[in-house]
Amino acid sequence: MPTSDALQVTVLGAASGAPVQGATVVAGALTRTTDGNGRISIASFTPTPRLVMEATAANYETAYRVTRVVAGVPSLSVIKLIAFGTTETIDAAAGGVVEATDSPLRLSVPPSSLENADGSGANGDVEVRVTDFAPGSDSSVLSGDYTDAAGDALESFGGAIIAVGNDLRAAAGAQLELRIPVSTRSSSAPTTANLYRFDPATGRWEPRGQATLTAGSPGYYTAVVDEFGQWMVGLPLAGGATVTGCVQDEAGAPVADVSVEAEGISYTGINQGVTGADGRFTLSVRPGSTVMVSGHHGAAQTNAVSVATSTGATNIPTCLTLPARNAVTVRLTWGQSPADIDSHLKMPGGTHIYYVNKGSLTAEPYASLDVDDTNGYGPEVTTIRNPKRGIYRFYLHNYSGTFSPGMTGSPTRVELNYLGRVVVFTPPAGEGTSRYWHLFDLEIGENCSMTLYRYNRWRADEPGNPNSGTTAQACVPQ
């Protein structure tokens, strides 16, 4: 069950979705180590509008997440760690090239470009590592909060992490050539974009020049860098476009201090904001795009809506609703292909929620496909409120019917959020030409308890409804 602890963090492997045990999380002056569920919890924490947290673990790149701590409201965060990429040994004095085998990611280190901490030239063998973090597939893997040094919102076209061993650093005046693979939800990438380096102290991206696109499949950006660390290619969300809206409770009263975000569907970026005393919010977005807007207040989550933005302010006509009891959300993301992967929810009473019957959160069946995407990447979001006794069965359908790549190679990710917990599902082995992936059943007890049954298996036929022939009955929380 969710707790009232001020700061709660779950650390997961970005690729596998598995909890990372033994990760070190630094939040302000406090340091904690994750348990077997990948979690840390801090009972008391001084409220702050912007806290930069750091997570490290063996064989993973360091990640940074920005959160907000409000008095009396638990702050829940998920930090995803990316596994180390390609590591090669080069001669520190002679330099060398380190490149990935499965992407255009590449770092060229010229001769005499590395030095020791005291400024003397480096010699001997040294390990150099390059890692791609592909924000187009999963926007949440980017460190920070998609803001530049001035706090302005950004969109990303790809990023990479470069590291060197033996406590070495780039020498003064060094010019390392870095190729960053294109990774974006946008239909096209600009020929020239800004180059940014992440600053762990501020949790923001500092502009450091420009990067030039080399088109192809896949394409990549080339840039000259002078330091090791996390690098990103992006642009500001120019044009002054915004999305405005409001958050209310189930009685229709405005709710203040709700964290709200707009995540790009047709571009790669996340912009965050907070509701005022009147429950209203304003978020910066890219003009002429599609975004998904949602909010959370502790463990409680609003519904999500898809919004087509204009060149000015776009208002969401109906307020997002924050439920009195914790909702269940299922979030689906994937890559560019297959173009259309569909979420399906079969629930007590025999109701089937999917693109033909999207349901409702304000009336029966109190379950809804909030956001549907048919052009790759997602996200798609399914929300359950006022759960009924019985089984909620969730599965995916490869509607496109293409398998090069299929859901496994896309890659497809599903995040289940219930009772303040986050469980991530990744495709199991053996997809072949199976078009259905049965992920889980969530059983609701008489007292509204929730029991998760993980199936995570492929099927050639569509999973049935375990509640067929039954009447949906409300559970009674205790």
SULLIN-V886970 format. One record per helix or strand of 2 or more residues. SS is the DSSP state (h for helix, s for strand). FROM is the first residue (numbers start at 0). TO is the last residue. If there is no record, write none. Layout:
ss;from;to
SS;FROM;TO
SS;FROM;TO
This chain:
ss;from;to
s;6;12
s;23;26
s;29;32
s;38;41
s;47;55
s;62;69
s;74;80
s;85;90
s;94;98
s;105;108
s;113;114
s;124;131
h;138;140
s;146;147
s;152;163
s;168;169
s;175;180
s;191;198
s;203;213
s;219;224
s;228;235
s;241;248
s;258;263
s;269;273
s;279;283
s;289;296
s;299;301
s;304;307
s;312;314
s;319;321
s;327;332
s;340;345
h;347;349
s;351;352
s;358;359
s;366;370
s;377;383
s;389;397
s;412;417
s;420;425
s;435;443
s;449;458
